[in-house]
Amino acid sequence: MTMAIPSATTGRVSALFWRKPSLALFLLLLGPLMWFGIVYLGSLLTLLWQSFYTFDDFTMSVTHDLTLANLQALFNPANYDIIIRTLTMALSVTVASAILALPMAWYMARYTRGKMKAFFYIAVMLPMWASYIVKAYAWTLLLAKDGVAQWFLRHLGLESVLSMVLTIPAVGGNTLSTSGLGRFLVFVYIWLPFMILPVQAALERLPSSLLQASADLGARPRQTFRYVVLPLAIPGIAAGSIFTFSLTLGDFIVPQLVGPPGFFIGNMVYSQQGAIGNMPMAAAFTLVPIVLI
């Protein structure tokens, strides 16, 4: 035998949800948000706690003796250089991706329709369908000595410019594939679609009436871009920047395949945990991207 809920109570609950629709939405999202919060915050707290454990270099084992040595080791000159190197690359890739994404996203949002828009969407997303490792290896061949990139620059008469660029400290190298510039180009190529799509979505919602009103008020195209388009594109740029910055910050494959010797944060986490088994130090390095993001 089941107990029926009084109709008056049901009516009051329905009226409450009718007057406060945000309450109904909150109750619907409460379960997923709690689950996400428990998993996400639980993972962060676990990483933080493990970073206080002690790694015995003699026995190559982890003990539960708490210490601050792992967090202090992050500020050692060698580890500090790794953090700065990774942060510099992530910021550079994010800025370059935003600069390259804006013109293409603007063209896609304002000047393409129908099949042409679909073509651009496919063109932007097509590299994302290929394997990440395959793309990275392909770029090592493109940037190698006497590779496609060098052949192309030679036929444009720019080989001397390339040679000059490769002599710049922290940017150059023996070849493009072993230079910081080559690593930067690979990162931009791989993560650029993650910047284009959010920016395009933001510009797609830009009303044409705002552009017309700006022109009617005598604003030049540069002023319209600066005071109308760019502020409304910032949410898309911010979303794309989160993708490009965080993905570059945690990458460990491209730094192994392209560019000069030198670890990134992702390489250190992989090396400390996978090769050495030093989970506390790996957890300490993992906290760096979390704090930066």
C-alpha positions as CSV (number, residue, x, y, z in Angstrom):
1,M,0.0,0.0,0.0
2,T,1.4,3.4,-1.0
3,M,0.8,6.7,0.6
4,A,-0.5,9.3,-1.7
5,I,1.0,12.8,-1.6
6,P,-1.6,15.4,-0.7
7,S,-2.6,17.4,-3.7
8,A,-2.2,20.6,-1.6
9,T,1.4,19.9,-1.0
10,T,2.0,19.1,-4.7
11,G,0.3,22.3,-5.6
12,R,2.5,24.3,-3.3
13,V,5.7,22.7,-4.6
14,S,4.6,23.3,-8.2
15,A,3.7,26.9,-7.4
16,L,7.1,27.4,-5.7
17,F,8.9,26.1,-8.8
18,W,6.8,28.3,-11.0
19,R,7.6,31.4,-9.1
20,K,11.3,30.5,-8.8
21,P,12.4,28.6,-11.9
22,S,16.1,29.1,-10.9
23,L,15.4,26.8,-7.9
24,A,14.2,24.0,-10.2
25,L,17.3,24.4,-12.3
26,F,19.5,24.4,-9.2
27,L,17.9,21.1,-8.0
28,L,18.4,19.5,-11.4
29,L,22.1,20.5,-11.5
30,L,22.8,19.8,-7.8
31,G,23.6,16.1,-8.4
32,P,26.0,16.5,-11.3
33,L,27.6,19.5,-9.7
34,M,28.2,17.5,-6.4
35,W,29.6,14.6,-8.4
36,F,31.9,16.8,-10.4
37,G,33.0,18.7,-7.3
38,I,33.7,15.6,-5.4
39,V,35.8,14.1,-8.2
40,Y,37.6,17.3,-9.1
41,L,38.3,18.6,-5.7
42,G,39.1,15.1,-4.5
43,S,41.7,14.7,-7.2
44,L,43.2,18.1,-6.4
45,L,43.3,17.3,-2.6
46,T,44.8,13.9,-3.3
47,L,47.6,15.5,-5.4
48,L,48.2,18.1,-2.8
49,W,48.4,15.5,0.0
50,Q,50.8,13.2,-2.0
51,S,53.1,16.1,-2.7
52,F,53.9,16.1,1.0
53,Y,55.0,12.5,1.0
54,T,58.7,11.5,1.2
55,F,60.6,9.7,-1.6
56,D,63.5,7.5,-0.4
57,D,66.3,7.8,-3.0
58,F,68.0,4.7,-1.6
59,T,65.1,2.3,-1.6
60,M,63.2,4.1,-4.5
61,S,60.0,3.9,-2.5
62,V,57.5,6.4,-1.2
63,T,56.9,6.8,2.5
64,H,54.1,8.6,4.3
65,D,56.4,10.8,6.2
66,L,55.2,14.4,5.6
67,T,57.7,17.0,4.3
68,L,57.8,20.3,2.5
69,A,61.0,19.3,0.6
70,N,59.1,18.5,-2.7
71,L,57.4,22.0,-2.8
72,Q,60.7,23.7,-1.9
73,A,62.4,21.7,-4.7
74,L,60.2,23.5,-7.2
75,F,62.2,26.7,-6.6
76,N,65.6,25.1,-7.2
77,P,67.2,26.8,-10.2
78,A,66.8,23.7,-12.5
79,N,63.2,23.2,-11.7
80,Y,62.4,26.9,-11.7
81,D,63.9,27.1,-15.2
82,I,61.5,24.3,-16.3
83,I,58.5,26.2,-15.0
84,I,59.6,29.5,-16.6
85,R,60.3,27.7,-19.9
86,T,56.9,26.0,-19.9
87,L,55.0,29.2,-18.9
88,T,56.8,31.3,-21.5
89,M,55.9,28.8,-24.3
90,A,52.3,28.5,-23.1
91,L,51.8,32.3,-23.1
92,S,53.5,32.7,-26.5
93,V,51.4,30.0,-28.1
94,T,48.2,31.5,-26.6
95,V,48.9,35.1,-27.8
96,A,49.9,33.9,-31.3
97,S,46.9,31.6,-31.5
98,A,44.6,34.5,-30.6
99,I,46.2,36.8,-33.2
100,L,45.9,34.2,-35.9
101,A,42.4,33.1,-34.9
102,L,40.7,36.5,-35.0
103,P,40.9,37.2,-38.7
104,M,39.8,33.7,-39.7
105,A,37.0,33.6,-37.1
106,W,35.8,37.1,-38.3
107,Y,35.7,35.9,-41.9
108,M,33.9,32.7,-40.9
109,A,31.3,34.6,-38.8
110,R,30.6,37.5,-41.1
111,Y,31.3,36.5,-44.7
112,T,30.5,32.8,-45.1
113,R,27.1,31.2,-45.5
114,G,25.8,27.7,-46.2
115,K,28.3,25.4,-47.9
116,M,31.2,27.8,-47.6
117,K,30.7,28.0,-43.8
118,A,30.6,24.2,-43.6
119,F,33.8,24.0,-45.7
120,F,35.6,26.3,-43.2
121,Y,34.3,24.4,-40.2
122,I,35.6,21.2,-41.8
123,A,38.9,22.8,-42.7
124,V,39.4,24.0,-39.1
125,M,38.4,20.7,-37.5
126,L,40.1,18.4,-40.0
127,P,43.5,18.5,-38.2
128,M,41.8,17.5,-35.0
129,W,40.7,14.2,-36.6
130,A,44.2,13.1,-37.1
131,S,46.3,11.4,-34.4
132,Y,48.1,13.8,-32.2
133,I,51.4,11.8,-32.3
134,V,51.1,11.5,-36.1
135,K,50.8,15.3,-36.5
136,A,53.8,15.8,-34.2
137,Y,56.0,13.3,-36.1
138,A,54.9,14.8,-39.4
139,W,56.1,18.2,-38.3
140,T,59.5,16.7,-37.3
141,L,59.9,15.8,-41.0
142,L,58.6,19.1,-42.3
143,L,61.0,21.0,-40.1
144,A,64.0,18.7,-40.5
145,K,67.2,19.8,-42.2
146,D,66.7,19.9,-46.0
147,G,63.0,19.2,-45.2
148,V,59.9,20.8,-46.8
149,A,60.1,24.0,-44.8
150,Q,63.7,24.7,-45.6
151,W,63.1,23.8,-49.3
152,F,60.2,26.3,-49.4
153,L,62.2,29.1,-47.8
154,R,65.2,28.4,-50.1
155,H,63.0,28.9,-53.2
156,L,61.7,32.1,-51.7
157,G,65.2,33.4,-51.1
158,L,64.7,33.4,-47.4
159,E,67.2,30.8,-46.3
160,S,69.6,33.5,-45.1
161,V,66.8,34.9,-42.9
162,L,66.2,31.4,-41.5
163,S,69.9,31.0,-40.7
164,M,69.9,34.3,-38.9
165,V,66.8,33.4,-36.9
166,L,68.3,30.0,-35.9
167,T,71.3,31.9,-34.3
168,I,69.0,33.7,-31.8
169,P,69.4,32.3,-28.3
170,A,66.4,30.5,-26.9
171,V,64.7,30.7,-30.3
172,G,67.1,29.1,-32.7
173,G,68.9,25.8,-33.0
174,N,70.9,23.7,-35.5
175,T,67.7,23.2,-37.6
176,L,64.1,24.2,-37.4
177,S,63.2,20.8,-35.9
178,T,65.6,21.3,-33.0
179,S,64.8,25.0,-32.4
180,G,62.5,26.7,-30.0
181,L,60.9,28.4,-33.0
182,G,60.0,25.0,-34.5
183,R,58.5,23.8,-31.2
184,F,56.5,27.0,-31.1
185,L,55.2,26.5,-34.6
186,V,54.1,22.9,-33.8
187,F,52.2,24.0,-30.7
188,V,50.4,26.8,-32.6
189,Y,49.4,24.5,-35.4
190,I,48.1,21.8,-33.0
191,W,46.1,24.1,-30.7
192,L,45.0,26.8,-33.1
193,P,41.6,25.1,-33.8
194,F,40.8,25.3,-30.1
195,M,41.1,29.1,-30.4
196,I,39.4,29.6,-33.7
197,L,36.1,27.8,-32.8
198,P,35.3,29.7,-29.5
199,V,36.2,33.1,-31.1
200,Q,34.1,32.3,-34.1
201,A,31.1,31.4,-31.9
202,A,31.5,34.7,-30.0
203,L,31.7,36.7,-33.3
204,E,28.7,34.8,-34.7
205,R,26.5,36.4,-32.1
206,L,27.7,39.9,-32.9
207,P,24.6,41.9,-34.2
208,S,25.2,43.5,-37.5
209,S,23.2,46.5,-36.2
210,L,26.1,47.4,-33.9
211,L,28.5,47.5,-36.8
212,Q,26.1,49.6,-38.8
213,A,25.5,52.0,-35.9
214,S,29.3,52.3,-35.4
215,A,29.7,53.2,-39.1
216,D,26.8,55.7,-39.0
217,L,28.4,57.5,-36.1
218,G,31.5,58.0,-38.1
219,A,33.8,55.4,-36.5
220,R,36.6,54.1,-38.7
221,P,37.0,50.3,-39.2
222,R,39.9,50.3,-36.8
223,Q,37.8,52.1,-34.1
224,T,34.9,49.7,-34.7
225,F,37.2,46.7,-34.2
226,R,38.7,48.2,-31.1
227,Y,35.6,49.5,-29.3
228,V,32.9,47.2,-30.7
229,V,34.2,43.9,-32.1
230,L,37.1,43.2,-29.7
231,P,35.2,43.7,-26.4
232,L,32.4,41.3,-27.6
233,A,35.0,38.8,-28.8
234,I,36.8,38.6,-25.4
235,P,34.6,35.8,-24.0
236,G,35.6,33.6,-27.0
237,I,39.2,34.6,-26.7
238,A,39.1,33.8,-23.0
239,A,37.6,30.4,-23.7
240,G,40.2,29.6,-26.4
241,S,43.0,30.9,-24.2
242,I,42.0,28.5,-21.5
243,F,42.3,25.6,-24.0
244,T,45.6,26.7,-25.6
245,F,47.3,27.7,-22.4
246,S,46.4,24.7,-20.4
247,L,47.0,22.2,-23.2
248,T,50.5,23.7,-23.9
249,L,51.2,23.9,-20.2
250,G,50.7,20.1,-19.7
251,D,52.0,18.8,-23.0
252,F,54.9,16.4,-22.8
253,I,55.0,14.8,-26.3
254,V,55.9,17.8,-28.5
255,P,58.8,18.9,-26.3
256,Q,60.2,15.4,-26.7
257,L,59.9,15.3,-30.5
258,V,60.6,18.9,-31.5
259,G,62.8,21.6,-30.2
260,P,66.1,21.9,-28.2
261,P,66.9,19.7,-25.2
262,G,65.1,20.8,-22.0
263,F,62.2,19.5,-20.0
264,F,58.7,21.0,-19.8
265,I,56.4,20.5,-16.8
266,G,54.7,17.6,-18.5
267,N,58.0,15.9,-19.2
268,M,59.0,16.2,-15.5
269,V,55.7,14.7,-14.3
270,Y,56.1,11.8,-16.8
271,S,59.8,11.3,-15.9
272,Q,59.3,11.5,-12.1
273,Q,56.3,9.2,-12.0
274,G,56.9,6.9,-15.0
275,A,60.7,6.5,-15.0
276,I,61.7,7.1,-11.4
277,G,58.5,6.4,-9.5
278,N,58.9,9.6,-7.5
279,M,55.1,10.3,-7.1
280,P,55.5,13.0,-4.5
281,M,57.7,15.1,-6.8
282,A,55.5,14.4,-9.7
283,A,52.5,15.6,-7.7
284,A,54.3,18.8,-6.7
285,F,55.0,19.5,-10.4
286,T,51.4,18.8,-11.2
287,L,50.3,21.5,-8.8
288,V,52.1,24.1,-10.8
289,P,49.7,24.1,-13.8
290,I,46.7,24.0,-11.4
291,V,47.9,27.1,-9.6
292,L,48.8,28.9,-12.8
293,I,45.4,28.2,-14.4
